């Protein structure tokens, strides 16, 4: 234990003397959370559309009011579709809604009507949002019109009241921020330790370590424990920013958050130190860490892209990355709470991945100068 504490003290002093390590551990999370919090947004707010009125009367104006009062749309009003086509082509508008000439007559006669919706298909998600939201506005307007005219017989016998669980405001930030924390921790944990042993080889200090009576396990633990503490500190900063600055709800247990983070760091640090032991070069180690940890965590963890929508072979590949289980754990703890079956299975998978990395690292790190 005396040798292990000496190695931990040595690595801690090296971290304190190296400003780049402090930058990666504490400044990089702030920068990335700012980028993910404000730069990545899946909400369709204030979408620009045009409303073409080919018939103008109190009924159609009430429908126009329903559109303009929406907090999701910026509405331009005109009487000819052609005056908005150039804006749609240039991307200044995302859709055009056309109210036809015989709109009121059909509403009075049949209580149903048809509108023409022209959307910019270059952004499919926004186009679907405009179509569905327009349908919803018109359906609510038709119901109010029937009630105002006293058509009680045409009212539906079933009243549907929509309720959203876990993310009632439907803010994409509430599930993007927890997912981005997992990406940040992946980058920090893997990148920091990927440079550890490679730096020792480049500076020639690994030979001095191997001349001492310390074991390979003691060398690895002496390097990993300080970076584990750094990782926990980074998570604490991310949690404070997420809950206080971005006001993301946190409904789970903070102790469970620390446990899940600790298990994930075992896997992330293990992957980084395995890369470092294989490459023995800081530049190569950093590039491999980005390619093997950050990109898969970003693309295959479910952070942005739904895993169930991926091809089956890619879905199987996602199970090899601990970030997938950490994203699930964080989103569950932040938005849902302590869902034990989901959290326990995710933590078990992360622990298994971490054990595999450490066994490979111990096997690869041989106490020989010609290894």
ZIJO-V18611 format. One record per run of one state. SS is the DSSP state (H for helix, E for strand, - for the rest). FROM is the first residue (numbers start at 1). TO is the last residue. If there is no record, write none. Layout:
SS/FROM/TO ; SS/FROM/TO
This chain:
-/1/1 ; H/2/17 ; -/18/18 ; H/19/39 ; -/40/46 ; E/47/53 ; -/54/57 ; H/58/68 ; -/69/72 ; E/73/78 ; -/79/81 ; H/82/90 ; -/91/94 ; E/95/99 ; -/100/102 ; H/103/110 ; -/111/115 ; E/116/119 ; -/120/123 ; H/124/148 ; -/149/151 ; H/152/154 ; -/155/172 ; H/173/194 ; -/195/195 ; H/196/203 ; -/204/205 ; H/206/210 ; -/211/215 ; H/216/245 ; -/246/253 ; H/254/279 ; -/280/281 ; H/282/300 ; -/301/306 ; H/307/309 ; -/310/311 ; H/312/318 ; -/319/321 ; H/322/336 ; -/337/339 ; H/340/364 ; -/365/371
